[in-house]
């Protein structure tokens, strides 16, 4: 067994915009640890962060490297996260995010064109 101390959660924030650079309000930002599969309930993933009316979100997450996925309609999270084509499109749109101790730069997530 290997025990890895991840330390205290770190604050990250950012915004989500559509392909025309308009804020995505009410969307869900999902972080999945790099190399891990999406699991819809703890302990597999962190709860999704919701975007506000300006497309902004704030989150406290453990340090690590994550894949980012954005689902515009939270009711479609399970369907989207089970779709390999959705995964491919999101992984091409968003590079892995590295969360470090201390201050992290704000994320600017722009959805790919449909």
C-alpha positions in Angstrom: 0.0 0.0 0.0 1.2 3.5 -0.8 -0.2 6.5 1.0 0.1 9.8 -0.7 -0.6 13.0 1.2 -2.4 15.4 -1.1 -2.5 18.2 1.5 -5.2 20.7 2.1 -7.6 21.5 -0.7 -6.6 24.4 -3.0 -8.9 27.1 -4.4 -9.3 27.2 -8.1 -11.6 29.4 -10.1 -12.4 30.2 -13.7 -15.0 30.9 -16.3 -16.8 28.9 -19.0 -17.8 30.5 -22.3 -19.5 29.0 -25.4 -17.8 29.1 -28.8 -19.0 32.7 -29.4 -17.4 33.7 -26.0 -20.8 34.2 -24.2 -20.9 33.0 -20.6 -22.3 29.6 -19.9 -24.6 30.0 -16.9 -25.8 27.0 -15.0 -23.3 24.6 -16.5 -21.3 21.9 -14.6 -17.5 21.7 -14.6 -16.2 18.2 -13.8 -12.7 17.4 -12.8 -11.5 13.8 -13.0 -8.1 12.8 -11.7 -5.8 12.3 -14.7 -5.7 8.6 -15.6 -8.8 7.8 -13.6 -12.2 6.9 -15.0 -15.3 9.0 -14.3 -17.3 7.7 -11.4 -20.6 9.4 -10.6 -20.3 9.2 -6.8 -17.6 9.6 -4.2 -14.9 8.6 -3.8 -14.3 8.5 -7.6 -14.6 12.2 -8.4 -15.1 15.6 -6.9 -18.6 17.0 -7.1 -19.1 19.1 -10.2 -18.8 22.9 -9.8 -21.7 25.0 -11.1 -21.2 28.1 -13.1 -23.0 31.3 -12.1 -24.8 33.8 -14.4 -21.4 35.1 -15.6 -20.1 31.6 -16.3 -17.8 31.8 -13.3 -17.0 29.0 -10.8 -14.9 28.5 -7.7 -13.8 25.2 -6.2 -11.6 23.8 -3.5 -9.8 20.7 -4.8 -6.8 18.6 -3.7 -3.5 19.2 -5.5 -3.1 17.0 -8.6 -3.5 16.7 -12.3 -7.1 16.6 -13.6 -9.0 16.2 -16.9 -11.7 18.9 -17.3 -15.1 18.3 -18.7 -17.9 20.9 -19.1 -21.6 19.8 -19.4 -23.9 22.7 -20.2 -27.0 21.0 -18.8 -26.4 19.4 -15.4 -29.3 17.0 -16.1 -27.1 15.5 -18.9 -24.0 14.8 -16.8 -24.4 11.0 -16.6 -25.3 10.7 -20.3 -22.4 13.0 -21.4 -19.8 11.4 -19.1 -20.7 7.9 -20.5 -20.2 9.0 -24.1 -16.7 8.3 -25.5 -17.2 10.9 -28.2 -18.0 13.6 -25.6 -14.8 12.6 -23.8 -12.7 12.9 -26.9 -14.2 16.3 -27.8 -13.6 17.7 -24.3 -10.1 16.2 -24.0 -9.2 17.9 -27.3 -10.7 21.2 -26.1 -9.2 21.3 -22.7 -5.7 20.2 -21.7 -5.1 18.6 -18.3 -5.2 21.0 -15.4 -2.4 20.9 -12.8 -3.5 22.2 -9.4 -0.6 23.2 -7.2 -0.4 24.3 -3.6 -0.8 28.1 -3.3 -2.4 30.4 -5.8 -3.4 28.9 -9.2 -4.2 30.9 -12.3 -7.8 31.3 -13.2 -9.1 28.8 -15.8 -10.7 30.1 -19.0 -12.7 27.3 -20.5 -14.2 27.9 -24.0 -16.5 25.2 -25.3 -15.8 23.8 -28.8 -18.2 24.6 -31.6 -21.1 22.2 -32.0 
